[in-house]
């Protein structure tokens, strides 16, 4: 049990450091596609998920990108209005609708993916190949453990 007088060293606190790093990386990547393509972070994440895993329901998209249902629904609505995403009703279950990128959405996705991958290459330049492998393995382990902690009673 931590001492009540023990200070939380925020700059060394793992959840804080991960959050700040994720925010910094997300904002830097966002700078590459926001202006030229007029997309928010959530809209791009929806497009990225659909570009990789479509067809998906809005709920499936939310689970894939770990975002709130309301934020995903708003992003999907904007993307549909812009003609970047299409919705199709499931023939066997009329209550269920799947989403996919439209032809226009696929074209935009194809232009943004190289920007994202180039950014990843630039970011990874801070690590050697062995460090990258270690980082990837440790990140996978932390991710799985964080999910297990979240699901634990």
Secondary structure, DSSP 8 states (H G I E B T S, - for coil): ---TT----GGG-HHHHHHHHHHHHHHHHHHHHHHHH---HHHHHHHHHHHHH-SB-HHHHHHHHT--HHHHHHHHHHHHHTTSEEEEE-SS-TT-EEEEE-HHHHHHHHHHHHHHHHHHHHHHTTS-HHHHHHHHHHHHHHHHHHHHHHH--
